[in-house]
Structures are given as structure tokens and as C-alpha cells.
Amino acid sequence: VQLQASGGGLVQTGDSLRLSCVASGGAINSVYITGWFRQTPGKEREFVAAISKVDGFAKYADFAKGRFTISRDNAKKTTYLQIDSLKPEDTAVYYCAADVSPYLLTAMTASVYDYWGQGTQVTVSS
């Protein structure tokens, strides 16, 4: 499975962005959970949100509740992360990841994911 993340950029505080993650490859039907993580230099990758392909149920990190919305279009094999009211502390490289297990309970843990995209940079100026 290949994941292609896009949609990042340089924005101002208060702006919105929608990140996209397009999945491709022969094993794509084995993917159940798609997640978004973010990482800043010198820090570990941080869970943002994840969504189940089966029922569309989503899980969010506490900091993401209210401003971040994850969604997916199964027909387009694309997962989205809408970020509203961007803050400078949202500046990071955002990665999408795919998990072949159906358990959203473990979706906050980076090590459970089987496939990772290359990341897209989000920079929020103050």
C-alpha cells in the first residue's frame, strides 16, 4: 500500500487547511484504519486522529477535538484531515498511516500502523 499525503502549506493563524491522503496499491482492501500523526523536530510522532473504513467511527487526540475533523471517501480511497483555526503550535509535518487491523482502540499508537506516507509540511505563521 502506498500513501500520498498532500495539502500542507504556509498559512496564517486562524486559517484552515484540508490535508488529503490517497491510498493505492494491491493490498489496499486490507486497510481498515487510516490515521494522521504529526511530528516536529526533536519530538516523537504525535497521534492526531484516526478513522475506521468499516463504520466511519473516528478517534481524536485530546488536543485535536473541536478543530480537527477526519473523514474518508472510500470510493476515492482518500482520507482527509480538516484543520480549522490553525495555531502556530500546529506547525509540523503531518503523516498519514494505514493499519490493516480493525481495532480503533489501538489507533493512537504509531507502531501498530503498517504503512506510512511521506508527510506534508504545515507551517502556521503568527
N, C-alpha and C positions, 0 to 999 in steps of 0.2 A: 504494500500500500504506500502510495506517495501522497504527501500532504503539501499543498502550496498555500501559504498564508500571504495575504496582501491587505492593503487598505490603511497601513500606517502612514505617518507623515508628521510634519511640523505644524502644530496648531497652537491656538492661544487658550488661555484659561477660560473655561466656560463653553468652549466649543464641543462639538460632538464628532465622533468617528464611528464608522462601522467597519470592523475587520471581517475578512472573509477567509475561509479555509476550504479549499476544494480538494476532495479526495479522489484518487484514481488508482487503478491497478487491479489485478485479478482477484485479490483477496478482499476486496472492498466490502463484499457482502458479509464478511465475518466481523466487521466492526460494529460494535453496539454502543459504545460510549465515545463521544468526542469532547475533549476538554480544551480549555485555554489556560495557559500559565504565562507568567511574566517574570522577567529577570533583569536586574540592574547589576552593574559591575561590582564584583566582590561579594555578591549576595547569592543565596540559593534561589533556585527557581521556585516561584510562588504560585500556588493554585489560585485561579480566578473564578472559573465556572466550568460546569460540565453538563452535558445533556444526553439523554438516552434516545437512541433511534427507535426503540420499541414503543414507548408511550409518551415521549417528549418531555418527560419529567426532568427538571433541572435542579442543579445544586450550585450554590454560590458560596464563596468565601464571605466572611462577615463584612469585610470592607467593601465588597462588591454589591451588596444588597442595596437596591434603590437606584444606583447609577448605571449598573451593567445589566445587559439583557442578552442572554444566549438563546439562539434559535437555530433551527436547521431546516433545510429543504431537501428531503430525501431524494426527490426526483432529480435535483441538480447536484446531489452528493456534496452539498455545501453547508458548512456550519458558520454562523455569523456571531459576532460579538459587538453589540451596540454599546458604546460608552458615551454617556451624557455628562454634561457639566464637568468636563475634564479639568483636572488639577495638576500642578507641576509634579506632585508625587506619583502621578500615573505614568510618568516618563519611564519607559522600559522597552525592552524587546519582548514582544508578545509572540508566544509559540502556541500552535495548536498541536494536539496529540490525539491518537486514536487507541482505543482499548478493545480487544476482542472479547473481553469478559462482559457479562451483562449487569455487573453489580455497581450501581451508582454509589453505594456505600463507601467504596474504596477509591472513588474518583478524585479525591483530594491529594492522593499520593502519586507523585510523579513516577515512581518506579514501577507502578502497575501498567503503565502505558506501553504499548508495543511499537508504536510508530510516532515519529515526530516530524513536524515541518521545520522549515529553515528559519522561521521567525520574521517578524516585521516590526520595524522601529517606530515607536510612538514617542514623540517629543512634545511636551507641553510647555510653552513659554509663559512666564508670569507677567 
